[in-house]
């Protein structure tokens, strides 16, 4: 699945000259929290988010730093704070360095990008022009649209082979201490692990195999004494 499969194509945009009041109205009317800023040719110039409009002099929410913070902040930073709280147009408050993605980026990479940059949405561009936007909500919608694993029907042997591969690749430290039986799509897990998180991870790995109808988790978290004495 790629960005184009989950993005919102009907993107509300504004120009650099759009007033901050109109930007706020668009947020409320469209039920969105950010809007790309584009020039007359549709080329992306920046993005304005709700956070950019939180500290405004009009509603007495502008940031008033204490005297000691004022002493350690540089003039450039203080000027930027002033523009954010007093600027009248999108060009004044927008973030200019915008993270963007192409239409064919896999959603796994989109999710990683959002997490790495700690952002909530990312514009999708083609030749510099905005063609969509992918938000965290879009990723959740894409996840919800996928078929549940139980809707696919793999044989028991295929399920077992898939589970063995998943444990070997993702959980090599516990794979040798967990055994499993697959019958009619039901997976029975047995064995012992060191932590509750490992026990949960094994169950999640089994549930994620296509065709699994049910997981019976009999894996035990070993007592500390057994771990110390090499009980595994």
C-alpha positions in Angstrom: 0.0 0.0 0.0 1.3 3.4 -1.0 0.7 7.0 0.0 -1.6 7.5 -3.0 -3.9 4.7 -1.6 -4.6 6.4 1.7 -4.1 10.1 1.1 -6.8 12.7 1.2 -6.8 14.1 -2.4 -9.2 17.1 -1.9 -6.7 19.3 0.0 -7.7 22.7 1.2 -4.9 25.2 0.4 -4.3 28.8 1.0 -1.9 31.4 -0.5 0.8 33.3 1.3 -1.5 36.4 1.3 -4.4 34.6 3.0 -5.2 36.2 6.4 -4.7 34.2 9.6 -8.3 34.8 10.4 -9.3 33.1 7.1 -6.9 30.3 7.8 -8.6 29.7 11.2 -12.0 29.7 9.5 -10.9 27.1 7.1 -9.7 24.9 10.0 -13.1 25.1 11.6 -15.1 24.7 8.4 -13.2 21.8 7.0 -12.5 20.1 10.4 -8.7 20.0 9.7 -5.7 21.1 11.7 -3.2 22.2 9.0 -3.3 23.6 5.5 -0.6 23.8 2.8 0.4 27.2 1.5 0.8 27.4 -2.3 1.7 30.1 -4.8 -0.4 31.0 -7.8 1.0 28.0 -9.7 0.1 25.6 -7.0 3.7 25.0 -5.9 4.1 24.3 -2.2 5.5 27.3 -0.2 4.9 26.2 3.4 2.3 24.8 5.8 0.2 26.4 8.6 -1.0 24.3 11.5 -3.1 24.9 14.5 0.0 25.2 16.6 1.1 28.2 14.5 -2.0 30.1 15.5 -2.1 29.2 19.2 -0.1 32.2 20.5 -1.9 35.2 19.2 -2.1 38.8 20.5 -5.8 39.1 19.4 -7.0 36.6 22.0 -4.4 37.4 24.6 -2.6 34.0 24.2 0.8 35.3 23.0 3.8 33.9 24.8 5.2 36.2 27.5 8.6 34.8 28.5 10.0 35.5 31.9 12.8 38.0 32.2 15.5 35.4 32.6 14.2 33.5 29.5 14.2 36.8 27.6 17.8 37.2 28.6 19.0 33.9 27.1 17.0 33.9 23.9 18.5 35.5 20.9 17.0 38.5 18.9 16.2 36.3 15.9 14.1 33.9 18.1 12.4 36.8 19.8 11.6 38.3 16.4 10.2 35.0 15.2 7.9 34.8 18.3 6.7 38.3 17.6 5.9 37.5 14.0 4.0 34.4 15.0 1.8 36.2 17.5 1.3 39.4 15.4 1.6 38.4 11.7 -1.5 38.9 9.7 -0.9 36.5 6.7 -0.1 32.9 6.1 3.3 33.8 4.9 4.1 35.3 8.4 3.2 32.2 10.4 3.8 29.3 8.1 6.5 26.7 8.5 8.7 27.0 5.4 10.7 23.8 5.6 8.0 21.3 4.9 8.6 17.5 4.9 6.9 16.1 1.8 6.5 12.7 0.2 5.9 11.3 -3.3 2.7 9.4 -4.2 4.5 6.0 -4.4 6.0 6.0 -0.9 5.0 2.9 1.0 2.8 3.6 4.0 5.3 1.9 6.2 7.8 4.6 5.3 5.2 7.3 5.7 4.5 6.1 9.3 8.2 6.0 10.1 8.6 9.5 8.7 5.7 10.9 10.8 7.2 9.3 13.8 10.8 10.4 13.2 9.8 14.1 12.5 7.1 14.1 15.2 4.5 15.5 12.8 0.9 14.7 12.4 0.5 14.9 8.6 2.6 15.3 5.5 1.8 16.8 2.0 2.0 14.5 -1.0 3.6 16.3 -3.9 4.1 15.8 -7.6 6.5 18.1 -9.4 6.4 20.4 -6.4 2.6 20.7 -6.4 0.4 19.4 -3.7 -1.8 16.5 -4.8 -2.8 15.1 -1.4 -2.1 14.9 2.2 -1.5 11.9 4.5 -2.3 12.2 8.2 -2.1 9.8 11.0 -5.9 9.3 10.6 -5.4 8.3 7.0 -2.9 5.6 8.1 -5.5 4.3 10.6 -8.2 4.3 7.9 -5.9 2.3 5.6 -5.3 -0.2 8.4 -9.0 -0.5 9.1 -9.7 -1.1 5.4 -7.4 -4.1 5.2 -8.8 -7.6 5.4 -8.7 -9.2 8.8 -6.3 -12.1 8.9 -9.1 -14.5 9.6 -10.7 -13.6 6.2 -7.9 -15.4 4.5 -7.5 -19.1 4.6 -4.0 -20.6 4.7 -3.5 -24.2 5.6 -2.2 -25.3 9.0 1.2 -26.2 7.6 1.5 -22.7 6.0 0.5 -21.0 9.2 3.1 -23.0 11.1 5.8 -22.2 8.6 4.9 -18.5 8.7 4.9 -18.4 12.5 8.3 -20.1 12.5 9.7 -17.5 10.1 8.2 -14.6 12.1 9.7 -15.8 15.4 13.1 -16.5 13.8 13.2 -13.1 12.2 11.6 -10.8 14.8 11.9 -12.7 18.1 15.1 -14.8 17.8 15.7 -14.7 21.6 12.5 -16.6 22.4 11.9 -18.6 19.3 13.8 -21.6 20.6 11.9 -21.7 23.8 8.4 -21.6 22.4 6.6 -24.4 20.7 3.3 -24.4 18.9 0.7 -26.6 17.4 -1.7 -25.5 14.6 -4.9 -27.3 14.0 -7.9 -26.0 11.9 -6.5 -22.5 12.1 -6.1 -22.6 15.9 -2.6 -22.0 17.3 -1.7 -23.4 20.7 1.4 -21.8 22.2 3.6 -23.4 24.8 7.0 -22.8 26.4 8.6 -20.3 28.7 9.9 -16.7 28.3 11.7 -14.2 30.5 9.3 -11.3 30.4 5.6 -10.5 30.0 6.5 -8.4 27.0 8.0 -11.4 25.3 5.0 -13.5 26.1 2.8 -10.8 24.5 5.0 -10.5 21.5 4.8 -14.2 20.8 1.0 -14.1 20.9 0.9 -11.0 18.7 3.1 -12.7 16.2 0.8 -15.7 16.0 -2.3 -13.5 15.7 -0.7 -11.7 12.8 -0.4 -14.8 10.6 -2.9 -14.9 7.8 -5.5 -17.6 8.4 -5.2 -17.8 12.1 -8.6 -18.1 13.6 -7.7 -18.3 17.3 -4.7 -18.3 19.6 -4.5 -20.3 22.8 -1.6 -18.8 24.8 -0.1 -21.2 27.3 3.3 -19.5 27.3 4.7 -19.0 30.9 6.8 -16.2 32.2 9.5 -17.9 34.2 10.1 -16.8 37.8 13.2 -14.8 38.5 14.8 -17.6 40.4 14.7 -19.9 37.3 16.1 -17.1 35.1 19.1 -16.6 37.4 19.8 -20.4 37.7 19.5 -20.8 33.9 16.2 -22.5 34.1 15.7 -21.9 30.3 
